[in-house]
Amino acid sequence: MSALAFANPAILFGLIALPIIWWLLRLTPPRPKTEVFPPLKILATVLKREETPSKSPWWLTLLRMLLAAAVILAIADPVLNPRANSLNVGGPLVLLVDNGWATATDWERRVQTASLLIDDAENADVPVSITFTADPSHEPVPGTAAAARDKLAAASPRPLVPNRARAAEAISEAMNGSRPGTLVFLSDGIAAPDDDEALSALTALSPAEMRVIEGDGRSAVAITDAVNNAGAMSVTATRLSIEAPQQLSVNALDPQGRALASGTLEFAAGAATATAEITSPFELRNDFARLGVDGLATAGAAHLLDDGFKRRRIALLAGESGSDFQPLLQPLYYISRALQPYADVIQPNTADLAVSIPQILEGNPSAIIMADIGRLPAETYAPLQQWISRGGTLIRFAGPRLAAAPADDPLVPVVLRQGERALGGAMSWSEPQPLADFPGFGPFAGMPRAADITVTRQVLAEPTPDLAERTWASLADGTPLVTEKEVEAGRIVLFHTSAEATWSNLPLSGNFVEMLRRLVQLARAGGAASSGTGADGATATLPPYRLLTADGILTTETGTARPIAIAANQTPVASFDHPPGLYGTEDGFTAVNLLPPKTVIAPFDVAAAGRPVAREGLAGGEARSLRPALFAAAFALLLLDSLVVLFMNGAFSRVPRGPRPGRSAAAASLVAALAFGLLALLPGQSRAQEMPPGAGSKPGDEQILERLDTTHLAYVVTGETDVDRLSEQGLEGLSQFLTYRTTLEPGAPVGLDISKDELSFYPIIYWPVSANAPMPSQAAISRIDAYMRNGGTVLFDTRDQYSSLDGGGTTPNSERLQAILANIDIPPLEPTPTDHVLTRSFYLLTNFPGRYTGSPLWVEARQDARNSGAQLSSSGDGVTPLLITGNDLAGAWAIDPQGAPVLPTVPPDEMQREYAYRAGVNIMMYMLTGNYKADQVHVPALLERLGQ
């Protein structure tokens, strides 16, 4: 291979013209430098003789000769280390191409390299055989170069580990004893378990020449394992290049591809593996759908997660708490210790099951474990059964209380005999029983039997025809140890012995930990279906649901992937028939990842070939064109020449002089050279447009900022002049009262067109309902509905002293209100209770008068079932989304510009107006502080103010 070659060697004949250029430059020296002397100006006009040097300076001539030579060489396009055609024409060209997961990053260069080899073979008129190691089928029979190009164009990287042995075997069969001229292996640089077999098969072909071409990056990194521990998720990765330390970021992504958390992989120098910790709450970790190495788009750098990786929230309940001084006798001690590495364990803060069970169910745990609980409060059975039917898992342990419980307990999987069975002892003929082999079905299938586990007490199940099918573990005498029953989407599991070491030594064994772990994995996590195995943990066949591409992207294209059979508690392995991806359905799936756990990738070694093998790099990495550097040098020389000419013509002289044609031409030449250089060095780049000051603002922005900065009371513009004016005067009066009596200083009242104005700036909107006003459009009513859903409150005032909500007569205004509310999803309403927050948010009030006193103030009804004794509405912040009254509050608040009331109260009473203002203050404070005043800490102060 030559060290230097020219793409256009004929251009080099232009170098012959350099002597001619030298001679021309010597004959045309630069313009001489002239100085103007004013007293001789007249003589200069008479005698116009110019003196020029006899020849150009040698260094200027050399500069221009170098400039011409650089341009000629740049046009000739010199290339360092050019690629040469050196195929052996004694036989066909055999191409073995890796197209596994590691080739996704430089696939285009691999295609370019293979294409150049095919071109060489076509020029030499030799057949071409091309085979891809990650394709399920092979057709390596030598053919034409055109056919090889078609196969190369149709090939693509696959998210698989290459099977080189199978590809080499196919090549051996296709060659049928003939000898290849050149055998080229385009390797991904990663060793595979079948390399020795593949290289032996290729060497047996006795090719005249054998080459191995690899990528030069060696940047392959793959995630091999992910474990969701108690405090964080542990991610293990392996890399190919181990010479230098390396730091990579691994991201945890949700199903939409958004990063939720990240960790750092710290590869030490010489280390092929590293572990990253992704620390986040388990609720957030349960939303992880996949892991990815930042900056790497390969199937190896992506790791899919399914329901099996999610941590479960497990609630523990016990019939008795036990003594803290004897923790080993506590019924939940061994269960808690066994589950902590695999799940998040929660325990109630009260022993009252009537209180703790509803609290636990509100948290929607994946499973509930009950240790020796016999009889539950009657009101808890229905919620528990409903929770189980929706997918919950109830795991119970026997004990004295369960043994004495009634036989008709609906929360046990089988019918139990009352009392426990004692094995061993002075009054028993039977001996303590060991465990039998676990059956081939169920979650315990495949677990080894522990010979040292014995059971001394158990509760017995009544024999039924399906008892054997429901038994997941049994004792040596055939009596059940663990039974289960499916209840719609959930299940009930019963250990027929206790959870502590009084009835058996099972809780002291490692089998106890593994049994609980497998049961917890069967429970649903975060609302998702359990792992891809069947309900009983047996082998299940799952169809491909989403598959991983070589670039690490999930796609719905399943192609030729076949359903995969996944056995219980086994990690599935990717293959040609089962590429990496998710297998199952949208309701439940299992992740199949590229590499099995504990995999360590290593560099590919050609030593097994047993013969000399030439190792090369991919095309585009060796050859290097010098054209850009030569053009840059020519431009620099041109710029230098222009500066020299300007200097010699006196362009940089300190004596001011008028413009001269020569100087102007030289300056123009310099400007042109600079412009040319900038265009050449910065192609395709454009300067960003600068935005003039104020161009980013929009009309109305100042008003929005003012609304956000100051609280304003708002009212709905009805279109009736008198009503709208009274609303504005009323809210102005309330604003002034708030300013005088509270720390709140509202701005001027704002009239709203609910069909187009922004409503979210205002905590409350006063709506004077009028039957004479136009009916709001459905779009406007929908905007009001959205405003209330987002936390806003609307005060509807019918101003008629009546309300149809209490069964009284109706008026046109109240009928209009019914028509408006008919299209709004409003909660149940009730008159303001005497202990409501509204009655004590600022003033202590018993009613809420306006101009009238006959109508109650209707608010959202409190949900006693959810907030017993909490005195709150059902909304999130305790604030009702709407208030309804007929007392004409704005009429009582309205004042004229002099501050005098506009309308009298009915009946005339200034204290009624005072209480109307106080009602408005309480409403505003309630809107702004929410359920703050519902806190019981204020009760003593309120009682003291009342004098009680």
Buried (B, 14 or more C-beta within 10 A) or exposed (E): EEEEBBEEEEBBEBEEEBEEBBEEBEEEBBBEEEEEEEEEEEEEEEEEEEEEEEEBEEEBBEBBBBBBBBBBBBBBBBBEBBBEEEBBBEBBBBBBBBBBBBBBBBBEBBBBBBBBBBEBBBEBEBBBBBBBBBBBEBEBBBBEBEBBBEBBEEBBBBBBBBBBBBBBBBBBEBBEEEBBBBBBBBBBBBBBEBBBBBBBBBBEBEBBBBBBBBBBBBBBBBBBBBBBBEEBBBBBBBBBBBEEEBEBBBBBBEEEEEEBBBBEBEBEEEEBBBBBEBEBEBEEBBBBBBBBBEEBBBBBBBBBBBBBBBBBBBBBBBBBEBEEEEEEEBBBBBBBBBBEEBBBBBBBEEEEBEBBBBBBBEEBBBBBBBBBBBEBEEEBBEBBBEBBEBBBBBBBBBBBBBBEBEEEBEBBBBEBEEEBBBBBEEEEEEEBBBBBEBBEBBBBBBBEBBEEBBBBBBBBBEEEEEBEBBBBBBBBEEBBBBBBBEBEBBBBBBBBBBBBBBBBBBBBBEBBBBBBBBBBBBBBBBEBBBBBBBEBBBBBEBEBBBBBBBBBBBEEEBEEBBBBEBBBBEBBEBBBEBBBBBBBEEEBBBBBBBBEEEBEBEBBEBEEBEEEBEEBEBBBBBEEBBBEBBBBBBBEBBBBBBBBBBBBBBBEEEEEEEEBEBBEEBBEBBEEBBEEBEEEEEEEEEEEEEEEEEEEEEEEEEEEEEBEEEBBBBBBBBEBEEBBEBBBBBBBBBBBBBEEEBEBEBEEBBBBEBEEBEBEBBBBBBBBBBBEBEEBEEEBBEBBBEBBEEBBBBBBBBBBBBBBBEEBEBBEBBBBBBBBBEEBEBBEBBBBEEEBBBBBBBBEBEBBBBBBBBBBBBBBBBBEEEBEEBBBBBBEEBBBBBBBBBBBBBBBBBBEEEEEBBBBBBEEEEEBBBBBBBBBBBBBBBBBBBBBBBEEEEEEEEEEEEEE
